[in-house]
Amino acid sequence: MPRFSYRHAARWIARSTAAGFLVAGLACGGDGPTNPPATGFLGGTTDNHEIGLVVNSTGKSLTLFQLGSPTTQKQIALGTSSTVTPTGFAVQGRRAAIPLGNAASVALIDLERQSIARYFTFPSGNATGVAFIDDTTIAVANSITAKVGRMTTGQTADAIAVTADVAPQPTAITLSNGRVLVTSANLDENYAPIDNGIVTAIDAKTFQVLGSVKTGGTNSTDAAMGPDGYLYVLNTGDYVAPGSMTIVNPATMQVVTTVTGVGVGPGAIYIDGAGLAYISGYASGTIVYDTKTRTFVRDANNPVCAKVGNACRGAFSAATSANGNVYQLFFGSAAQGLAPYAFVYRAGTFALVDSIAVGSGPASIKIRTF
């Protein structure tokens, strides 16, 4: 199977260029506003100041929409080269950092001006998982070279010069108490598992590796911090058998437990402030897991999804708004004649209440108030 962390079909497509495949796939530090409330588009509507941000993988863009007026949108182009293959991003204040995949670079976005402020570049590789360490410092993974780089928004050169070596094919970055936690799929050059996935801890200041731990499954591709201080790591596996989720204590770098039954092809995880984990997969919709009780709210037999007949559409990423509504991305399917959407589900009941056109190949979503 391909090395790419299925951050759903989007991440598969984004990495297919380097791998020679075509398949029909972070959490960030801070992530909150640091300025006075925004005006203009970023201020949202009178009744709802929230903004949805969506990375469009095949569309090579970042789409922004107002939750109070979903058709009011802005789109930021990320380039036209075939090497531009974005799948995820991080947000800090009114900036976004978007790894551009096979372009081996990161675009720093000014969200107020809806424009690219600058680029940061690796010599080669595939820029993937990303996180803001603080307001001006960014960490980004290179899945091909098995390195994580660090840069600052005000540095003179564009080159990502500070790096640390991690396990093969890193795909996601999260933060915990001054540590950069890097999740690696740990696949060989033929995209077969070397062993279980690996989480590597790096000191955010010195950028020295502090330790690592193997997860409880193969092809680990995404991770998120829970309000309990634990790291929840998705093990995508072989895209055929159901995947799993390993809970890691980042303070001790030890596995707490591994949860099975999270659906086939789990590739994206988001955890809200109440501790509900939304686990999205290309073949399983979005499963909801309560990290406090360690029980499923909606399991693989009853996922949150928009159906076609009796079958679920795949889910590529999900996030919640302030009122608890779930916004879930569907990448679209040309083969089935299905357009891409952000589907909206009501808090609590998970009833489908809206669908929003958010551009081509939506791969990752975040909701923020600026």
Summary of the structure (lengths in Angstrom):
residues: 370
radius of gyration: 18.4
end to end distance: 40.1
largest distance: 55.0
contacts: 1473
relative contact order: 0.15
helix: 4%
strand: 49%
